[in-house]
Amino acid sequence: MCYLITFGVPEIHAERVRTSMGTGFAISPSRNFGTNRVLASGYAPFTLTTGGCSCSLVRRRRFGPTEEEADKYVERCRQQGWSESKINRALADMKQSSNSFEPGICDEVLRFMGEVLTFSKSASLFVHFYSEQFASEILPSLPTRTVSWHMLRVFPTNVETDIVYMISA
């Protein structure tokens, strides 16, 4: 069971996606016929994977605080009267959280969508966690959000699963 990123372009641009997108991704027409129902009419659906699934593309690594930020945090804690052991536990928690992931899409997907939007003035994108076979799982009716390319690029962690993003260049 995996995440898959599905994107769509107006059908007039589908051939260009099939033949000339030079990326490190595996791009193929979607095998799930339900994606046609989920995307806007006239859009050709494709899956964007690293080979088998999109799990590594769906999450963004969280980075811990810089040394300067950690020093400021320690100083604030000391001003509030925290003990050294409490401060050390809090710092350990901060470092541990830097080894985790947050929802969203990775930078490589953003670059790819930017490339798509150079020739197509609109595109769609959605992320779904498939709990059954990809080709046969029935997709639910998904809500749609319209976003500009600028907003998607600035806030990639706002991309949630099971929402169709209609992106305008």
Backbone hydrogen bonds in HBPLUS format (Angstrom, degrees):
<---DONOR---> <-ACCEPTOR-->    atom                        ^
c    i                          cat <-CA-CA->   ^        H-A-AA   ^      H-
h    n   atom  resd res      DA  || num        DHA   H-A  angle D-A-AA Bond
n    s   type  num  typ     dist DA aas  dist angle  dist       angle   num
A0130-TYR N   A0002-CYS O   2.78 MM 128  5.51 155.9  1.84 162.4 155.8     1
A0054-SER N   A0003-TYR O   2.87 MM  51  5.33 163.6  1.90 154.8 149.2     2
A0004-LEU N   A0128-HIS O   3.01 MM 124  5.72 150.6  2.09 154.2 162.8     3
A0128-HIS N   A0004-LEU O   3.18 MM 124  5.72 162.4  2.21 152.7 157.5     4
A0048-LEU N   A0005-ILE O   2.92 MM  43  5.43 158.2  1.97 156.8 158.6     5
A0006-THR N   A0126-PHE O   2.87 MM 120  5.41 174.6  1.87 169.0 170.5     6
A0126-PHE N   A0006-THR O   2.80 MM 120  5.41 153.1  1.87 160.8 167.1     7
A0007-PHE N   A0046-PHE O   2.87 MM  39  5.41 156.5  1.92 151.7 159.4     8
A0046-PHE N   A0007-PHE O   2.77 MM  39  5.41 156.6  1.82 165.4 173.6     9
A0008-GLY N   A0124-SER O   2.93 MM 116  4.89 153.0  2.00 122.6 127.2    10
A0124-SER N   A0008-GLY O   2.89 MM 116  4.89 152.2  1.97 138.8 142.1    11
A0009-VAL N   A0044-ALA O   3.21 MM  35  5.49 148.5  2.32 137.4 142.5    12
A0044-ALA N   A0009-VAL O   2.74 MM  35  5.49 159.5  1.78 167.5 162.0    13
A0013-HIS N   A0010-PRO O   2.77 MM   3  5.69 166.1  1.79 134.3 138.9    14
A0011-GLU N   A0042-GLY O   2.85 MM  31  5.79 156.7  1.90 163.5 158.1    15
A0014-ALA N   A0011-GLU O   3.16 MM   3  5.02 160.2  2.20 102.5 108.6    16
A0017-VAL N   A0013-HIS O   3.22 MM   4  6.58 155.1  2.29 152.3 159.2    17
A0018-ARG N   A0014-ALA O   2.96 MM   4  6.26 160.6  2.00 153.0 158.5    18
A0019-THR N   A0015-GLU O   2.99 MM   4  6.13 150.4  2.07 149.1 155.9    19
A0020-SER N   A0016-ARG O   2.89 MM   4  5.49 158.9  1.94 147.4 151.5    20
A0026-ALA N   A0049-THR O   2.88 MM  23  5.17 169.2  1.89 139.5 143.1    21
A0049-THR N   A0026-ALA O   3.02 MM  23  5.17 167.8  2.04 149.3 153.1    22
A0028-SER N   A0047-THR O   3.26 MM  19  5.50 155.4  2.33 141.0 148.1    23
A0047-THR N   A0028-SER O   2.74 MM  19  5.50 159.8  1.78 163.6 168.9    24
A0030-SER N   A0045-PRO O   3.05 MM  15  5.52 169.2  2.06 121.3 122.2    25
A0035-THR N   A0032-ASN O   3.07 MM   3  5.90 164.9  2.09 122.1 126.3    26
A0036-ASN N   A0033-PHE O   3.30 MM   3  5.84 147.5  2.41 109.2 116.2    27
A0037-ARG N   A0034-GLY O   3.04 MM   3  5.25 129.0  2.31 100.8 113.8    28
A0038-VAL N   A0034-GLY O   3.15 MM   4  6.48 143.7  2.29 143.9 154.4    29
A0039-LEU N   A0035-THR O   2.96 MM   4  6.06 164.5  1.99 154.6 156.6    30
A0043-TYR N   A0040-ALA O   3.22 MM   3  5.86 140.7  2.38 144.3 142.0    31
A0050-THR N   A0053-CYS O   3.06 MM   3  6.14 162.0  2.09 162.5 158.4    32
A0057-LEU N   A0054-SER O   2.82 MM   3  5.19 150.0  1.91 114.8 125.0    33
A0058-VAL N   A0055-CYS O   3.40 MM   3  5.45 152.6  2.48 101.2 108.5    34
A0106-CYS N   A0057-LEU O   2.95 MM  49  5.32 156.5  2.00 151.5 150.7    35
A0060-ARG N   A0102-GLU O   3.13 MM  42  5.54 168.9  2.14 160.0 162.2    36
A0102-GLU N   A0060-ARG O   3.00 MM  42  5.54 161.4  2.03 154.9 160.2    37
A0062-ARG N   A0100-SER O   3.11 MM  38  5.87 172.3  2.12 152.6 150.2    38
A0070-ALA N   A0066-THR O   2.95 MM   4  6.20 157.6  2.00 151.6 157.8    39
A0071-ASP N   A0067-GLU O   2.94 MM   4  6.18 155.3  2.00 146.0 152.6    40
A0072-LYS N   A0068-GLU O   3.03 MM   4  6.32 158.8  2.08 149.5 154.5    41
A0073-TYR N   A0069-GLU O   2.96 MM   4  6.15 154.0  2.03 144.7 152.3    42
A0074-VAL N   A0070-ALA O   2.91 MM   4  6.18 159.8  1.95 151.8 156.6    43
A0075-GLU N   A0071-ASP O   2.99 MM   4  6.23 158.9  2.03 147.3 153.1    44
A0076-ARG N   A0072-LYS O   2.97 MM   4  6.25 159.4  2.01 149.1 154.1    45
A0077-CYS N   A0073-TYR O   2.96 MM   4  6.24 158.1  2.01 150.4 156.7    46
A0078-ARG N   A0074-VAL O   2.93 MM   4  6.20 156.8  1.98 151.5 157.7    47
A0079-GLN N   A0075-GLU O   2.98 MM   4  6.25 154.3  2.04 148.2 155.2    48
A0080-GLN N   A0076-ARG O   3.06 MM   4  6.35 135.3  2.26 140.2 152.1    49
A0080-GLN N   A0077-CYS O   3.09 MM   3  5.08 128.6  2.37  93.2 107.1    50
A0082-TRP N   A0077-CYS O   3.06 MM   5  5.50 168.9  2.08 150.4 147.5    51
A0081-GLY N   A0078-ARG O   2.95 MM   3  5.02 157.7  2.00 104.6 111.1    52
A0087-ILE N   A0083-SER O   2.98 MM   4  6.29 159.2  2.03 152.4 158.5    53
A0088-ASN N   A0084-GLU O   2.89 MM   4  6.09 158.8  1.93 147.3 153.0    54
A0089-ARG N   A0085-SER O   3.00 MM   4  6.22 152.2  2.08 142.6 149.7    55
A0090-ALA N   A0086-LYS O   2.98 MM   4  6.23 157.9  2.03 147.8 153.8    56
A0091-LEU N   A0087-ILE O   2.90 MM   4  6.19 156.8  1.96 152.1 158.5    57
A0092-ALA N   A0088-ASN O   2.94 MM   4  6.14 154.7  2.01 143.3 150.4    58
A0093-ASP N   A0089-ARG O   2.94 MM   4  6.23 152.7  2.01 146.7 154.1    59
A0094-MET N   A0090-ALA O   2.99 MM   4  6.28 152.3  2.07 145.0 152.5    60
A0095-LYS N   A0091-LEU O   2.97 MM   4  6.27 158.6  2.02 151.3 156.4    61
A0096-GLN N   A0092-ALA O   2.87 MM   4  6.07 154.1  1.93 146.9 154.7    62
A0097-SER N   A0093-ASP O   2.96 MM   4  6.17 153.8  2.03 147.2 153.4    63
A0098-SER N   A0095-LYS O   3.10 MM   3  5.21 138.2  2.28  97.4 109.3    64
A0099-ASN N   A0096-GLN O   3.00 MM   3  5.50 160.0  2.04 113.2 119.8    65
A0100-SER N   A0097-SER O   3.19 MM   3  5.33 153.5  2.26 111.9 112.0    66
A0109-VAL N   A0106-CYS O   3.10 MM   3  5.57 127.5  2.39 108.7 120.6    67
A0110-LEU N   A0106-CYS O   3.25 MM   4  6.67 154.8  2.32 146.6 154.0    68
A0111-ARG N   A0107-ASP O   2.91 MM   4  6.24 159.6  1.95 154.2 158.9    69
A0112-PHE N   A0108-GLU O   2.98 MM   4  6.20 157.0  2.03 142.7 149.3    70
A0113-MET N   A0109-VAL O   2.88 MM   4  6.15 164.1  1.90 154.4 157.9    71
A0114-GLY N   A0110-LEU O   2.93 MM   4  6.16 152.8  2.01 148.4 156.4    72
A0115-GLU N   A0111-ARG O   2.96 MM   4  6.28 147.0  2.07 145.4 154.3    73
A0115-GLU N   A0112-PHE O   3.03 MM   3  5.04 118.3  2.43  95.0 110.3    74
A0116-VAL N   A0112-PHE O   2.95 MM   4  6.34 154.9  2.01 151.6 158.7    75
A0117-LEU N   A0113-MET O   2.94 MM   4  6.16 156.3  1.99 147.5 153.7    76
A0118-THR N   A0115-GLU O   3.17 MM   3  5.34 158.5  2.22 103.3 109.9    77
A0119-PHE N   A0116-VAL O   3.22 MM   3  6.01 153.0  2.30 118.1 123.5    78
A0120-SER N   A0116-VAL O   3.00 MM   4  6.04 151.0  2.08 149.8 158.1    79
A0169-ALA N   A0121-LYS O   2.93 MM  48  5.01 163.3  1.96 141.3 138.4    80
A0123-ALA N   A0167-ILE O   2.98 MM  44  5.21 146.5  2.09 143.5 151.3    81
A0167-ILE N   A0123-ALA O   2.70 MM  44  5.21 165.4  1.72 160.9 164.3    82
A0125-LEU N   A0165-TYR O   2.94 MM  40  5.15 136.9  2.13 135.7 148.4    83
A0165-TYR N   A0125-LEU O   2.82 MM  40  5.15 179.4  1.82 157.1 157.4    84
A0162-ASP N   A0127-VAL O   2.75 MM  35  5.87 165.3  1.77 173.6 175.5    85
A0136-SER N   A0133-GLN O   3.20 MM   3  5.54 132.3  2.44 104.8 117.0    86
A0137-GLU N   A0133-GLN O   2.91 MM   4  5.76 136.9  2.10 162.2 170.9    87
A0164-VAL N   A0143-PRO O   2.87 MM  21  6.18 167.3  1.89 166.6 164.1    88
A0145-ARG N   A0164-VAL O   2.83 MM  19  6.22 158.5  1.87 159.7 163.9    89
A0166-MET N   A0145-ARG O   2.78 MM  21  6.07 164.9  1.80 155.8 161.2    90
A0147-VAL N   A0166-MET O   2.87 MM  19  6.11 163.8  1.90 155.9 160.0    91
A0168-SER N   A0147-VAL O   3.04 MM  21  6.54 151.7  2.13 150.4 159.3    92
A0152-LEU N   A0148-SER O   3.11 MM   4  6.44 160.9  2.15 154.4 159.6    93
A0149-TRP N   A0168-SER O   2.79 MM  19  5.75 140.0  1.95 176.2 163.3    94
A0153-ARG N   A0149-TRP O   2.97 MM   4  6.13 160.0  2.01 152.0 157.4    95
A0154-VAL N   A0150-HIS O   2.97 MM   4  6.18 151.9  2.05 149.6 157.3    96
A0155-PHE N   A0151-MET O   2.92 MM   4  5.93 153.3  1.99 147.0 153.8    97
A0158-ASN N   A0155-PHE O   3.04 MM   3  5.61 162.9  2.07 117.0 122.5    98
A0159-VAL N   A0156-PRO O   3.35 MM   3  5.83 168.9  2.36 111.0 113.8    99
